[in-house]
Amino acid sequence: MQRYNALPDFPENYGVVMTLTNRPRRLLHLDSSPRRDGCSRKLTQRFVTIWQQANPQAQILYRDIGQQPIPHLDEIWVAAYETDPQDRSPEMREAITLSDQLIDELIISDCYVFGIPMYNLSVPSTFKAYIDQIVRRDRTVSFQDGIPHGALKDKKILVITTRKFSYRADSGRAERDFQTPFLRAIFAVIGITDVSFIHADHLAAEPAIRQTFLTEAEQTLEQLALHW
Ligand SMILES: Cc1cc2nc3c(=O)[nH]c(=O)nc-3n(C[C@H](O)[C@H](O)[C@H](O)COP(=O)(O)O)c2cc1C
């Protein structure tokens, strides 16, 4: 398995990569749990391992924003965002470099597998920081008459969530799930509408119940990984 945090051949070969029509598929694997032994990590890893066996030529890019958090946007970042690239100061260019790199990873990948725990009914703040870095008017989305047109139209994403409770339709908690609708909405803004979710629920329940839901999530992702 080929794994790297930053693309070793970037940016020199970037144009070449984009023009290759028969290049190997690329999968971006992202974990956002701060816990090294987090359940979402194990599930994304399981999916990627099986997917890699089914796609032996494919390349895997890996980004761990749980262990290596993405910085929140600051004043200089916003100034850079609001300034045309050719007019940015060196300080602005430096502030927005990581954002460009994260977006490049999305552009050169064909599909994405993200592990995202539920935190306080939504996503962990480190994942929100990642979203703030990749939703860029000048790169991943343009607006016409206030309607967003996303640049990542031909991509697909699998989101594996881990949650203490269940927020499914029959759970009585569905209206408190701000994670799934937020992710669908923000991915749509940048053009990603092929979005699949696998929820590993009830992770704090008694062992038998926990195991039932964990097994269900594992079996679902194992099946999906063979043909995704
Ligand atoms: C700060 C914090 C907030 C959480 N908020 C929720 C929540 O709102 N709903 C829920 O079902 N689980 C919640 N959990 C439980 C986690 O989603 C659960 O432990 C999950 O397994 C964490 O993912 P990980 O094992 O990949 O780290 C929370 C956990 C933490 C640490």
The ligand as an SDF file (V2000), in Angstrom:
LIG
                    3D

 31 33  0  0  0  0  0  0  0  0999 V2000
  -16.3470   15.3380   23.1310 C   0  0  0  0  0  0  0  0  0  0  0  0
  -17.2380   14.1930   22.7340 C   0  0  0  0  0  0  0  0  0  0  0  0
  -18.5360   14.4650   22.3190 C   0  0  0  0  0  0  0  0  0  0  0  0
  -19.3760   13.4130   21.9150 C   0  0  0  0  0  0  0  0  0  0  0  0
  -20.6290   13.6890   21.5060 N   0  0  0  0  0  0  0  0  0  0  0  0
  -21.4490   12.6830   21.1180 C   0  0  0  0  0  0  0  0  0  0  0  0
  -22.7720   12.9340   20.6780 C   0  0  0  0  0  0  0  0  0  0  0  0
  -23.2350   14.0520   20.6130 O   0  0  0  0  0  0  0  0  0  0  0  0
  -23.5320   11.8740   20.2920 N   0  0  0  0  0  0  0  0  0  0  0  0
  -23.0610   10.5890   20.3060 C   0  0  0  0  0  0  0  0  0  0  0  0
  -23.7920    9.6790   19.9200 O   0  0  0  0  0  0  0  0  0  0  0  0
  -21.8090   10.3210   20.7110 N   0  0  0  0  0  0  0  0  0  0  0  0
  -20.9960   11.3290   21.1120 C   0  0  0  0  0  0  0  0  0  0  0  0
  -19.7220   11.0670   21.5420 N   0  0  0  0  0  0  0  0  0  0  0  0
  -19.2530    9.6700   21.5070 C   0  0  0  0  0  0  0  0  0  0  0  0
  -18.3680    9.4010   20.3110 C   0  0  0  0  0  0  0  0  0  0  0  0
  -19.0280    9.6850   19.0970 O   0  0  0  0  0  0  0  0  0  0  0  0
  -17.9470    7.9400   20.3190 C   0  0  0  0  0  0  0  0  0  0  0  0
  -17.2100    7.7080   21.4960 O   0  0  0  0  0  0  0  0  0  0  0  0
  -17.1300    7.5350   19.1180 C   0  0  0  0  0  0  0  0  0  0  0  0
  -16.8180    6.1780   19.2100 O   0  0  0  0  0  0  0  0  0  0  0  0
  -15.8290    8.3050   19.0080 C   0  0  0  0  0  0  0  0  0  0  0  0
  -15.1560    7.9360   17.8230 O   0  0  0  0  0  0  0  0  0  0  0  0
  -13.7180    7.2230   17.8560 P   0  0  0  0  0  0  0  0  0  0  0  0
  -13.9020    5.9030   18.6100 O   0  0  0  0  0  0  0  0  0  0  0  0
  -13.3590    7.0120   16.4420 O   0  0  0  0  0  0  0  0  0  0  0  0
  -12.7820    8.1520   18.5850 O   0  0  0  0  0  0  0  0  0  0  0  0
  -18.8870   12.0910   21.9450 C   0  0  0  0  0  0  0  0  0  0  0  0
  -17.5750   11.8450   22.3690 C   0  0  0  0  0  0  0  0  0  0  0  0
  -16.7580   12.8700   22.7560 C   0  0  0  0  0  0  0  0  0  0  0  0
  -15.3380   12.5810   23.2000 C   0  0  0  0  0  0  0  0  0  0  0  0
  1  2  1  0
  2  3  1  0
  2 30  2  0
  3  4  2  0
  4  5  1  0
  4 28  1  0
  5  6  2  0
  6  7  1  0
  6 13  1  0
  7  8  2  0
  7  9  1  0
  9 10  1  0
 10 11  2  0
 10 12  1  0
 12 13  2  0
 13 14  1  0
 14 15  1  0
 14 28  1  0
 15 16  1  0
 16 17  1  0
 16 18  1  0
 18 19  1  0
 18 20  1  0
 20 21  1  0
 20 22  1  0
 22 23  1  0
 23 24  1  0
 24 25  2  0
 24 26  1  0
 24 27  1  0
 28 29  2  0
 29 30  1  0
 30 31  1  0
M  END
$$$$
